[in-house]
Structure formats: structure tokens, C-alpha cells
Amino acid sequence: MAWEVTRTVRVRLDVPDDRKSDLHATNDLFQHCANRTSEWAWRYPDEECVTSKSDAEDALYEDLREETNGLHANLVQKAIKRAIKDIDNCVDDLADGENTSQPEYDTFSIVYDKRAATYYRDKVSLATVSGRVECDYDSPRILKARRTATTSSTRTTRSARAPSTTIVRSTSSTCTQSWNRNST
């Protein structure tokens, strides 16, 4: 019997200074889409909340694309999906008798997948409102030193104790990248 193991590694990104505002603008529009979806889908206590992603996309996608001119189409879809998933969790909480409220989005967090982000060994290319931005992975110095040493030598050997620098994406090819406003 084979076991499939997935390891998630949080990696800081080295965003070029002249492109940080593009990521902030993208986040603002992503959060706008999620909040508009939440407002539309949250109908408690008068009606049942909408928990169908397809119903939400049918009702909101075109308007959100128009409102967020420049936001990657897949990011609009991901924002809708995030809000609907959270609404569904809230409905489950209400059914269990727990207190909850309409989800609100104000953190710096954008959901990317393979259509809005391209992952490379040492960098990632992210869709923003002003085109793509390439960000190097900000890995610890020791990993950078090992990577430099192995790429400059003609013969590469890997120590059994050397840490892996591979970024593993989930099986659904979705990767959540979060940035701290103070660091970007």
C-alpha cells in the first residue's frame, strides 16, 4: 500500500519594489469580489443563504468582471468560490446552533491557481491588475547557498539530511499566497 503525502510550505516572496502596488491593487479588487459575493449570498435570517457556486457565478460574474476591469478572470472566480465556501460553512454553523455572521474580507490574501500563477523552481509569476509580476522565493540563506553550490558544480550530490526546497501544490492545483502588508 502506497501512501501519498503532501507537505505545504509557506514561502515568503521577494516582490520587486515597483510592483508591490500592483499586488495591493489586485488584492483590493479580489477582496471587493469576495465581499460583493458575500453580501449577495448572505440572506439570513429572512431567506436561505445561497451556497451554490454556479448560482453565484451566474448572478455575479459578469458584473464583477466589469466592476474590476483588469482583474484576471480566474481571480474573480476564486473570490466568488471563497465567499460561497465561507457562506456554506456559516450555514452549517447556524444549523448546529452556533452564532455566526456574514463573512467579511479585509485581509491581504489572494487565492491563485495554475491559470493565474505559474510556479517555477525559484520564482512564481502572478497575475495582477497590471499584468504578471515575477517574484523570487525568499528562502532562507542556507537554502540559497546550497542551491547556488549545487547549480555551480558539475556533479550534484544531495545529502540525505538536506532540506527539500520543493514547493508542493495541493492536488486541486490551488495555492494560497498570503502577504503581510508590512512586508510588501
Secondary structure by P-SEA (a helix, b strand, c coil): cbbbbbbbbbbbbbcccccaaaaaaaaaaaaaaaaaaaaaacccccccccccaaaaaaccaaaaaaaaccccaaaaaaaaaaaaaaaaaaaaaaaacccccccccccbbbbbccccccccccbbbbbccccbbbbcccccaaaaaaaaaaaaccbbbbbccccccbbbbccccbbbbbbbcccc
